[in-house]
Amino acid sequence: MDRLRNDVEHDVRFANIAIIEGNEASQFGIGIVSARIAEAVLRDERAVLPVGAFNADYGVTLSLPAVVGREGVSRILEPAMADEERQALRASAQVLREAVQRMSAGDPESTI
């Protein structure tokens, strides 16, 4: 299981590099994803796509699988996770909440 997890993590982290190496530009990946999301909204597909949406459970916008249709995100799906993975997601959400708070306060040290 650890090997599978490491392989998936590697693929996700380096997907953009693979696109750049194949096409010499990352805008193709961005364009294809944007077109797919627009298609799901325009056709009211209610497709499950990994998109960023505000998640009230975490108090911040996160990218998780979500049902996307004409109304935008109608439902956020949270995949089954091991305790370690859930703790890591909560920690990431905390970092994001803190960054938003710094930005809202006009913190000049904020890098986001």
N, C-alpha and C positions, 0 to 999 in steps of 0.2 A: 504494500500500500504506500509506503514512503517513497518508493521509486516512482510510482505513478504520479503521486502528488508533486514530486520534484520535477518530473517531466512536464506536467501540465503548467506548473509555475514557470519553468524555463520558456515554454512555448508562448505563454502570455506575455512575459517580460520582453521577449525578443521578436514578437510578431512584426512590429514596425520596422525593425532592422531587415527582416526577411522581405518585406514589401519594398523597402528602399533598394536592397540588393537586386531584386528582380526587375524593378521598374525605374530605378534611379530617382524615385520621388515618393514621398509618403502621402501626397495629396490624393493619390488614387485610392488608397485604403480609406481615407477620410471621406472621399466622395462616394464610394460604394456604400459605406455604412450610413451616411446621411441620406442617400437615395433610398436605401432599404427602410429606414425609419419613416421617411416621408410616404413611401408606398403603403406601409402598414397603417398610417394615419389616414391617408386619402381614401383607401379602400376599406377602412374600418375593419381591418383583419383580426384584431384582437390577438395578434401574434406575440409570442413570448420572445423578447429580445433583451439582451443585457444593456440597460440604459441607466443613466443617472437620474434619480428622482428623489425628492425629499422623503425621508423615511422617518416618520414620527417616533417609531420605537427607538431609533438611535439619535434623533434630534438633529439630523444633518442630511445633506444629499449624499447618497451612496450609489454606486453602480452595482445593481443586482438584477437578476432576471425579473422582468416585469411584463404584464399584459399591456400591449400598446395598440390603441385603436383611435377612432375619431376624436375621442375625448382626451387623448394623451395617454398617460399611465393610469389605468383603472385599478390595478392591483399589483402589489410587489410580492414576489415569491422569494422566500428564503430557503435555500437548499439545506438539506441535512448536513450538519457539520459536527466534527469532533469537538470536544470541549476546548481543546487547544486552538482550533480554528475559530471558534466563536469568540474566545478571549482576544485573539488577534484582530478580529473584525471590530470588536468593541473598542480596543485600543486605537485602531485606525480612526474610528468614528470620533473618539475623544480628541485625537490630534487635529482632526478637521474642525471640530467645534471650537477648539482653542484658537485655531487660525482665523476662523470667522469672527470670533470675539475680538482678536487683536486688530483685524481689519476694520471692524465696526467702531473700534475705539480710536482709529486713526494712528495706530502704532507705526512709527517710521521704521521699526526693525522688521516689520512684517514683510516676508518675501513672496507672499502669494498675491 
